[in-house]
Amino acid sequence: MAESGAGPARYALPRDTLLVRGPDRKTWLDGLLTNLVTDVQPGRGGYGLLLTKQGKIVTDAFLVDNGRELFVGVPPATVTRSVNCSTATW
């Protein structure tokens, strides 16, 4: 929903969130997203496309780094579809 008034409009996009943790989280995601994840710094975000191992586009994704974990926002049902196919296919 857009907010009116001074400042930029904000929209809430329907998104499911993947939480990625671990010391290799950025390098692991670098192989899955078109965004250079290793360049995303804590407190910052990014946008890219989620790809299969063959390089086919699955969906778009927003990425936010809080310094400990990465939040990957994808359209609803994308997570269920992809995870059911096994993360090995990503």
HELIX and SHEET records of a PDB file:
HELIX    1   1 ARG A   25  ASP A   30  1                                   6    
HELIX    2   2 VAL A   37  ASP A   39  5                                   3    
HELIX    3   3 THR A   78  ASN A   84  1                                   7    
HELIX    4   4 THR A   87  THR A   89  5                                   3    
SHEET    1   A 4 ASP A  16  ARG A  21  0                                        
SHEET    2   A 4 GLU A  69  VAL A  74 -1                                        
SHEET    3   A 4 ILE A  57  ASP A  65 -1                                        
SHEET    4   A 4 GLY A  45  LEU A  51 -1                                        
END                                                                             
